[in-house]
Amino acid sequence: MSTILIVEDEQPIRNMVGFALGRAGFELTEAANAEQAYAEIDRQRPQLILMDWMLPGISGLELVRRLQRDANTQDIPIIMLTARAEESDKINGFHAGVDDYISKPFSPAELVARIQAVLRRTHNAQPSEVLEYEELVLDSLSHRVTARGEELEFGPTEYRLLKFFMQHPDRVYSREQLLNNAWGRNVYVEERTVDVHILRLRKLLAPHGLAHYIQTVRGAGYRFSPNP
């Protein structure tokens, strides 16, 4: 069952959308503002987000931009739901990163059809679930990591950290960026915690001669690269 997050401050609209999506076989989670949206994403990652433009505090358009800048959420498809139907508004929405744009009022049948179309399109565009660099393989479907053909026992944090690194090779990330992307925005831990888990990750890879994949970039952070 696909989980859809609706970010909408009007309860009647959330109720109407929830009824329509429930009948279509979707599971709906709700948020009334940006803060609640981040909490819901951290609690249960949705397959798609329905985003209202006019939210209290941070606007839906700005929230879309922030989600698109975050490597942990930029691949979640977003449909904008809004009464703003001018062409310039739609262009701004698409430039911000939305996958579709539905003007209010809308019919529940059209909404379900648009969601199904976006999910089909984005699902077909998803990259392989297997990440492989020389002798290191991460299979996210089976949740297994193998080094030189031998399966490794990974804790959940080290697994998330390695997966993020392998999804973004040869890029340097600060401790703060790694915390946001591998731990989540609403998890409050010291930045030095990253160093501890980097050390554990290297120890897991060291017996197979792969510890050098996790590289320290002095004054900047860490990088994943098969090339020393």
Secondary structure, DSSP 8 states (H G I E B T S, - for coil): --EEEEE-S-HHHHHHHHHHHHHTT-EEEEESSHHHHHHHHHHS--SEEEEESS-SSS-HHHHHHHHHH-TTTTTS-EEEEES---HHHHHHHHHHT-SEEEESS--HHHHHHHHHHHHHHHHHT---SEEEETTEEEETTTTEEEETTEEE---HHHHHHHHHHHHSTT-EE-HHHHIIIII-TT----THHHHHHHHHHHHHHGGGT-GGGEEEETTTEEEE-S--
